[in-house]
Amino acid sequence: MKHGPTIASLFLLLTTTAACGDDGAMTTPTSSTPTTAPTTNNPPTTNDPPTSDSDATASATDTTSAEPPTSTTSVEGGPVFLSLSTNVGMLTQDESVIITAILTDPDGVDDIVGGSLLNADGSVDFGPFVAAGQEGTYSITLSWAQIHQAEPIHFENAPDDRTFSARFFDQAAHPATKTVPVTLQCAGGSACDGTCTDLNADGVNCGTCGHTCTSMGCEAGACTPAWSECFMGVDGFFTCTEMCQSLGETCAELQCAGNTTRYLGDASDCGDYMGGVPQGDSCDTVQDWALPAIKCCCTDSN
């Protein structure tokens, strides 16, 4: 009995069955890598728009606060200020301030040709900065008198805040400027024509600059009473009340060193402020003009 064809047929049947049999039994093992991404602790992200205008602003704006505006200007490629400072912030009569500038330049500090100090609007040049110590450092000394000569110092009962501008150039004429403030002040609170004074007590500047008291006395910003000009009988007045009123003043009874009337024996003595004989009369004492001239104690408010 022959078995060859039968065995061949059986092998062919087994082969076909393996090819078409149970997929799970013949499937090649797969990797153990998970088919979904692993979860993390990071919060989920969304493309939802901000819930409010403030949220939108916050998301679009850097939270770092912006630097305050400065008074520095420069040109690309030109000198750059690193600092501009003063040794004192306040200046008074007979004092000076030292202003120091430190600069750099993209082409090296040797490219800086120099600079000068100007007033706030650039109309006054106080002079050049000079090299001071290390490279790129410059300074200038400015006195109260120099400031007054260029721009008169005049302030009443309040300090004067001035601004000065440093301007530098490089060899290509690129400018760079920076400003610095200096406060002018006086112990008495005021300055008249560049001189510190107290308007409450200055007989030359009483109450305001330029208001000079006849008596040269000033109290609480008002002139103290003073002796008037000479009056004579022909002027038609008989009391110091009338005489002072004719001058636009008021008779100041007993307020000129305790006196009200000063009698002069000679009209030529009228030029002498303290000439004659003082008396403690009343403002309304009627004069008989026994002596040729009289001075009265009057308020000095003009």
Secondary structure, 3 states (H helix, E strand, C coil): CCCHHHHHHHHHHHHHHHHHCCHHHHCCCCCCCCCCCCCCCCCCCCCCCCCCHHHHHHHHCCCCCCCCCCCCEECCCCCEEEEEEECCCEECCCCEEEEEEEEECCCCHHHEEEEEEECCCCCCEEEECEECCCCCEEEEEEEHHHHHHHCCCCECCCCEEEEEEEEEEECCCCEEEEEEEEEECCCCCEEECCEEECCCCCCCCCCCCCCCCCCCCEECCEECCEECCCECHHHCCCCHHHHHHHCCCCECCCCECCECEEEECCHHHHHCCCCCEEECCCCCCCCCCCCCEEEEEECCCC
